[in-house]
Amino acid sequence: MKSLPIKINAALFIILFGVVFYSCTIQENFEYQPSGVTGKLEVSALDYFQSQESFSMLHSAIDLTGLSEQYSSDQTRTFIAPTDRAFEEYLEANSYGSLEEVPIPILKNLLRYHIVEDKVLFTDPELFESNLPIGYSTESGQVMYLSHNTNFVGLINQGTSKQWEIATSNLEPTNGVIHIVNSIVYFSAASSNLDELDPSVKTDTIFPLADTYINGGAAATTNFGSTNLLKVKSVTGDGDYDRKAYLMFDLNELPTEGVITDLRFEIGVSFTHAKNLDMNLYQIPDTTWTEMGLNWNNATSPIDPPISTITTTKVSSFNFDLTDFYSSLDNRGKLSLMIDGQDKGDETNDFASKEHETLPAPMIIAIIATGNSVLDLETNTGITVESGGSVALDSEMLEVTGASANDIIYTVEEVAQHGWLISGATILKPGDRFTQNDINVMNLVYISNGEGSEDQLVLSARDRAGAKLDPFEVNVDIQ
């Protein structure tokens, strides 16, 4: 399958065959210019990966998943080849200790997305002359978009939520083409833009009445209310570097007209180690503390469990989803919050307080709608998948209508028992959300774990104007 759905602005270009790992050179015409070493490898893709130390983990993944035939057969394919560094980063980001800890069906689906069912050379005039990313089918059933930027570097999935640069292009094994990347790649639908939402949907923002942090150990009696940073660190054993941030908001400042369909807490990041650890947001029952009076010794402990949790990454702000928590509140007056890191994570995180000179103040952002819309479950045919295989969801399997695709938001109420629902590179958990647009562009994949003959997901849906669908089942037929 080929399509041209995403427009880009780029000069005409061409990328030479890579002759050294992680480098690309520019070719002046369509004919390869000899440089002593050509891009012709004279071996299959599998043989090449077996012979290169930089692909030891890719070779191991191929063995673990039983996909050797795809990499060695005479059928022409394009192989996106992640380096060992790419696999190491993937394992760390997903808390796996080794490739052997990754469930085989998940690892198999990952590799299948890296196999394009066509021969794609950047010397192809179609890529050379086009100003648009071109969509190609992969073995996973999802689309991969290939294009280039203005610096003549090949790109994967330009125009979606996540894109990657190709490090080395146009190596030619006997059974196709190899393009080398320094990351595990995946398809992720473009995020919706608040400016493109239904015009009846409004946003409102409130800021903290007070914010500070507390510090254990020798500073247990010290107040930090006048500082411009909110410091958070959960150390191994209470001590001088154990820190937690406290904030207080007045929810009465939110408008009373309309329906709040989304509520999130956003805080600017001055520094984070970004170890991919949990960052937890708790409710504090005490709303009488003061910014200039709070310290470690007089601070009130939080209510467990956390009301929202994110994973620390290198971003400019952390965003915590408060929607479900807000809906459960009986009293929507003052709200006291505490931010704490993963237990014994020893990760330093510095956030902007409301006194910070350059970073935005902490804020709670509400999306407010009229509540006058109606949603319909138009299609729910269920999912059919081979045992141990995977399938990308589309609108012929599941479709809710009544609003634009980006405004229809599904919530995972119950996860599958014999598989996983994956968005991008993330295994969805109860409470996670995705949109109808994610389904329409095949951003969601169900992967069977090889057990059972049937399965089910339980989902609910709502739109940004306040309409809701009660939880419903999506059946999975495992063959």
C-alpha positions in Angstrom: 0.0 0.0 0.0 1.2 3.5 -0.9 -0.3 6.8 0.0 0.6 10.4 0.2 -1.4 11.9 3.0 1.2 14.1 4.7 2.7 17.2 3.1 6.2 18.4 3.8 8.4 21.1 2.5 11.8 19.8 1.4 14.3 20.3 -1.4 14.9 17.6 -3.9 17.6 15.3 -2.5 19.3 12.0 -2.7 21.1 9.9 -0.1 24.1 7.8 -1.2 24.6 4.3 -0.2 26.1 4.2 3.3 29.7 3.0 3.4 30.3 3.5 7.1 27.9 3.0 10.0 26.0 6.1 11.1 26.9 8.3 8.1 25.3 9.3 4.9 26.8 11.1 1.9 25.1 13.0 -0.9 25.0 11.8 -4.5 25.0 14.1 -7.4 23.0 12.0 -9.8 21.0 8.7 -9.9 24.1 6.6 -10.7 26.1 5.4 -7.7 29.6 6.9 -7.7 32.2 4.3 -6.7 34.2 5.1 -3.6 36.1 1.9 -3.2 33.3 0.3 -1.2 29.7 0.0 -2.5 26.4 -0.4 -0.8 26.1 -3.9 -2.4 26.5 -6.4 0.5 26.4 -9.7 -1.5 24.8 -11.5 1.4 21.3 -11.7 2.8 20.1 -9.2 5.4 20.2 -12.0 8.0 23.8 -12.9 7.2 24.8 -9.3 7.3 23.3 -8.8 10.8 24.9 -12.0 12.0 28.3 -10.7 10.9 28.1 -7.2 12.5 28.7 -6.6 16.2 26.5 -3.5 16.1 23.5 -5.7 15.4 24.1 -8.5 18.0 20.8 -7.6 19.7 18.8 -7.4 16.5 20.2 -10.9 15.6 19.2 -12.2 19.0 15.7 -10.7 18.6 15.3 -12.4 15.2 16.3 -15.8 16.8 14.0 -15.3 19.8 11.0 -14.5 17.5 11.6 -17.1 14.9 11.7 -14.5 12.1 14.9 -15.7 10.4 12.9 -16.6 7.2 11.8 -13.0 6.8 15.4 -11.8 6.9 16.9 -14.5 4.7 14.3 -15.4 2.1 14.6 -14.2 -1.5 11.5 -12.0 -1.2 12.5 -8.4 -1.6 11.9 -6.3 1.5 13.2 -3.1 3.2 14.7 -3.8 6.6 14.8 -0.9 9.2 17.7 -2.1 11.3 17.9 -0.9 14.9 21.4 -0.9 16.4 22.3 -2.4 19.8 22.0 1.1 21.3 18.4 1.3 20.0 17.5 -2.0 21.7 19.3 -1.0 25.0 17.3 2.2 25.1 14.1 0.4 24.4 14.7 -2.1 27.2 15.5 0.6 29.7 12.4 2.7 28.7 10.1 -0.3 29.1 11.8 -1.7 32.3 13.0 -4.9 30.7 16.3 -6.3 32.0 17.0 -8.2 28.8 15.5 -9.1 25.4 14.5 -12.4 26.9 12.2 -10.6 29.3 10.2 -9.0 26.5 7.1 -11.1 25.7 7.8 -12.9 22.4 4.6 -11.7 20.7 5.5 -8.1 21.6 9.0 -8.4 20.4 7.8 -10.2 17.2 5.4 -7.4 16.4 8.1 -4.8 17.0 10.4 -6.5 14.5 7.6 -6.9 12.0 7.0 -3.2 12.0 10.6 -2.8 11.0 10.1 -4.9 7.8 8.6 -2.9 4.9 6.9 -5.0 2.2 8.6 -3.2 -0.7 12.1 -2.3 -1.8 12.6 1.4 -0.8 15.8 3.0 -2.0 16.3 6.7 -1.6 17.6 6.7 -5.2 14.0 5.8 -6.2 12.7 8.8 -8.3 9.4 8.6 -6.5 11.1 9.4 -3.2 13.6 11.8 -4.9 11.0 13.9 -6.6 8.2 13.9 -4.0 7.6 16.6 -1.4 5.4 14.2 0.5 6.2 11.3 2.8 5.2 8.0 1.1 3.3 5.3 3.1 4.4 1.7 2.8 2.9 -1.4 4.3 4.9 -3.2 7.0 4.7 -6.8 8.1 2.8 -5.7 11.2 -0.1 -4.4 9.1 0.7 -0.8 10.0 2.0 1.9 7.7 5.5 3.4 7.8 6.1 6.7 6.1 9.5 7.4 4.5 10.7 10.8 3.4 13.6 13.2 3.8 14.3 16.5 5.4 16.0 19.7 3.9 19.4 18.4 5.0 19.0 15.3 2.8 18.6 13.0 5.8 16.1 10.2 5.4 13.1 10.3 7.9 10.8 7.7 9.3 7.2 8.7 10.0 7.6 12.4 9.4 4.4 14.3 10.2 3.2 11.9 12.9 3.5 12.2 16.6 7.1 10.8 16.5 9.7 10.8 13.7 13.2 9.4 13.4 16.3 10.1 11.3 17.9 7.3 9.3 21.6 7.1 10.3 22.8 5.0 7.3 20.8 4.5 4.1 20.7 2.2 1.0 22.7 -0.8 2.0 21.7 -3.5 -0.4 21.7 -7.1 0.7 20.7 -9.8 -1.8 17.1 -9.7 -0.6 16.3 -6.0 -0.5 17.5 -2.8 1.3 18.7 -1.9 4.8 18.3 1.4 6.5 20.0 1.8 9.9 18.4 3.6 12.8 19.6 4.4 16.3 16.1 3.9 17.8 13.3 1.4 17.9 10.7 3.0 15.6 6.9 2.8 15.7 3.9 4.4 14.2 2.0 7.0 16.3 -1.0 9.0 15.1 -0.6 12.8 15.1 -2.0 14.4 18.3 -5.0 16.6 18.1 -4.5 20.3 18.4 -6.7 22.2 20.9 -7.1 25.0 18.3 -8.8 22.4 16.0 -11.4 21.2 18.5 -15.1 21.9 18.4 -15.6 25.6 18.7 -18.1 25.0 21.6 -15.2 23.6 23.6 -13.4 26.1 25.8 -10.3 26.0 28.1 -9.7 27.6 31.4 -6.6 27.7 33.6 -6.1 28.3 37.4 -2.9 28.8 39.3 -1.8 27.7 42.8 -2.7 29.7 45.9 0.5 28.4 47.5 3.5 26.1 46.5 6.6 25.0 48.3 8.7 21.9 48.9 9.8 20.1 52.1 13.2 18.6 52.7 14.1 15.8 55.2 17.2 15.2 57.3 19.0 18.3 58.6 16.6 20.6 56.8 13.4 19.1 58.3 12.5 22.3 60.1 13.4 24.6 57.1 10.8 26.3 55.0 11.4 26.8 51.3 8.3 28.8 50.4 10.3 31.8 49.0 12.4 29.7 46.5 11.6 29.6 42.8 11.9 25.8 42.5 9.9 22.9 43.8 12.4 20.1 44.4 11.4 16.4 44.4 13.6 13.4 45.2 12.7 10.1 46.8 16.0 8.7 48.2 17.0 5.3 49.6 16.5 5.9 53.3 15.2 9.2 54.7 17.9 11.8 54.6 19.1 15.2 53.6 18.0 14.9 50.0 14.5 13.5 50.5 12.2 16.2 49.0 8.5 16.5 48.2 6.6 19.3 46.5 3.3 20.7 47.9 0.8 22.9 46.0 -2.7 24.2 46.8 -5.4 25.2 44.3 -9.0 26.5 44.7 -11.2 24.5 42.3 -13.9 27.1 42.9 -12.0 29.3 40.5 -13.0 26.9 37.6 -16.2 28.0 35.8 -19.5 26.5 36.9 -21.1 26.6 33.4 -20.6 23.8 31.0 -19.1 20.3 31.5 -15.4 19.8 32.4 -14.4 16.9 30.2 -10.6 17.0 30.7 -8.6 18.3 33.6 -4.8 18.2 33.9 -2.1 19.5 36.1 0.9 20.9 34.3 4.2 21.9 35.9 7.3 23.2 34.2 10.5 21.2 34.4 13.7 23.0 35.3 15.7 19.8 35.5 15.1 16.1 35.5 17.3 13.0 35.3 14.6 11.5 33.2 15.2 7.9 34.4 11.8 6.7 33.1 10.6 6.3 36.7 7.2 7.0 38.2 6.4 10.5 39.3 3.3 10.4 41.6 0.7 13.1 42.3 -1.2 12.7 45.6 -4.0 14.4 47.3 -3.2 15.9 50.8 -6.2 16.1 53.2 -4.9 19.2 54.9 -5.8 22.5 53.1 -4.7 24.8 56.0 -0.9 24.8 55.5 0.8 28.0 54.4 3.5 28.6 51.8 5.8 30.2 54.4 5.0 27.8 57.2 5.2 24.3 55.8 8.2 22.1 56.5 9.1 18.4 56.7 8.1 18.0 60.4 4.7 19.7 60.2 3.6 18.4 56.7 0.6 16.2 56.4 1.0 12.7 54.8 -0.8 12.1 51.5 -3.8 9.9 50.8 -2.8 6.7 49.1 -2.9 5.7 46.2 -1.7 8.5 44.0 -4.4 10.3 42.0 -2.2 10.4 38.9 1.2 9.0 37.8 3.4 9.8 34.9 6.8 8.5 33.7 9.8 10.9 33.9 11.2 11.9 30.5 13.2 14.7 29.0 10.3 17.2 28.4 9.7 20.8 29.2 6.7 20.1 31.5 5.1 17.2 33.3 1.3 16.7 32.7 -0.8 14.8 35.2 -4.4 13.7 34.2 -6.9 14.7 36.9 -10.1 14.1 34.9 -11.3 10.9 36.8 -10.1 12.2 40.1 -12.1 15.5 39.6 -15.2 13.6 38.6 -15.1 11.6 41.9 -14.8 14.7 44.1 -17.8 15.6 46.3 -16.3 18.8 47.5 -14.6 20.9 44.8 -13.2 23.6 47.0 -9.5 23.9 47.9 -7.3 21.1 46.7 -3.9 20.3 48.2 -1.5 18.2 46.2 1.9 16.6 46.7 4.4 15.5 44.1 6.7 12.6 45.0 9.1 10.5 43.0 9.2 6.7 42.7 10.1 5.1 46.0 13.8 4.9 46.4 14.3 6.1 42.8 17.0 8.6 43.8 16.0 10.8 40.8 16.5 14.5 41.0 13.6 16.6 39.7 13.4 20.4 39.9 10.1 22.1 38.9 9.1 25.7 38.5 7.2 27.3 41.4 4.8 30.2 40.8 7.8 32.5 41.7 10.0 31.3 38.9 11.2 34.2 36.7 11.2 32.4 33.3 9.3 29.1 33.4 5.5 29.1 33.5 3.8 28.8 36.9 2.2 25.4 37.8 -1.4 25.3 36.6 -4.5 23.3 36.3 -6.0 23.3 32.8 -9.7 22.5 32.2 -11.4 21.7 28.9 -15.0 22.8 29.2 -17.8 21.8 26.9 -21.5 22.3 26.5 -22.6 18.7 27.1 -25.1 18.8 24.3 -23.6 16.2 21.9 -24.6 12.6 21.4 -22.3 9.6 20.6 -23.2 6.4 18.9 -21.4 3.1 18.8 -21.6 2.7 15.0 -19.4 -0.3 14.6 -18.1 -3.0 16.9 -17.4 -6.2 14.9 -14.7 -7.4 17.3 -11.1 -8.4 16.6 -9.9 -11.5 14.8 -6.2 -12.5 15.3 -4.0 -15.5 14.9 -2.8 -17.1 18.1 0.5 -15.3 19.0 -0.1 -12.9 16.2 -1.1 -9.2 16.0 -3.6 -7.1 14.2 -4.0 -3.3 13.8 -7.4 -2.0 14.7 -9.3 0.1 12.1 -12.7 1.8 11.8 -14.2 -1.3 10.2 -13.7 -3.1 13.6 -14.6 -0.2 16.0 -16.1 3.2 15.3 -17.9 5.7 17.5 -19.6 8.6 15.7 -21.1 11.9 16.8 -18.0 14.1 16.9 -14.8 14.5 15.0 -12.3 11.6 15.3 -9.8 13.5 17.4 -12.6 14.6 19.8 -13.8 11.0 20.5 -11.8 9.7 23.5 -11.9 6.0 24.5 -10.8 4.9 28.0 -9.6 1.4 28.7 -11.8 0.1 31.5 -10.5 -3.5 31.5 -7.5 -4.9 29.6 -7.3 -8.1 27.6 -6.5 -11.4 29.5 -4.8 -13.1 26.6 -2.9 -10.3 24.9 -2.0 -6.6 24.9 -3.5 -3.5 23.4 -0.6 -1.3 22.3 -0.5 2.3 21.1 2.8 3.4 19.6 5.3 1.7 21.9 3.1 1.7 25.0 1.1 -1.2 26.5 -2.2 0.4 27.5 -3.4 -0.1 31.1 -6.8 0.5 32.7 -7.4 4.3 32.6 -5.3 4.9 29.5 -6.9 6.7 26.7 -6.9 6.9 22.9 -9.0 8.5 20.2 -11.1 7.4 17.3 -8.4 8.9 15.1 -5.9 6.5 16.6 -8.2 3.7 15.3 -8.8 5.3 12.0 -5.1 5.5 11.2 -4.3 2.1 12.6 -2.3 3.4 15.5 -3.6 0.6 17.9 -2.4 -3.0 17.8 -3.8 -6.0 19.6 -1.2 -8.7 20.2 -2.2 -12.2 21.2 0.0 -13.9 23.8 -0.6 -17.3 22.2 -3.1 -18.5 24.8 -6.8 -18.9 24.8 -9.4 -18.9 22.0 -11.2 -15.8 22.9 -10.5 -12.5 24.7 -12.2 -9.2 25.3 -11.5 -5.5 26.0 -13.8 -3.3 28.0 -13.8 0.3 26.8 -15.9 3.4 27.4 -16.0 6.6 25.2 -16.7 10.2 25.5 -16.3 13.4 23.5 -14.9 16.8 24.4 -18.4 18.2 24.4 -19.5 16.1 27.3 -21.3 13.1 25.7 -20.5 9.6 27.0 -20.9 6.0 26.2 -21.1 3.5 29.1 -18.5 0.7 29.2 -18.9 -1.9 26.4 -17.1 -5.0 25.4 -14.9 -5.6 22.3 -14.6 -9.3 21.7 -11.4 -10.9 20.4 -11.6 -14.1 18.3 -8.2 -15.9 18.6 -7.6 -18.4 15.8 
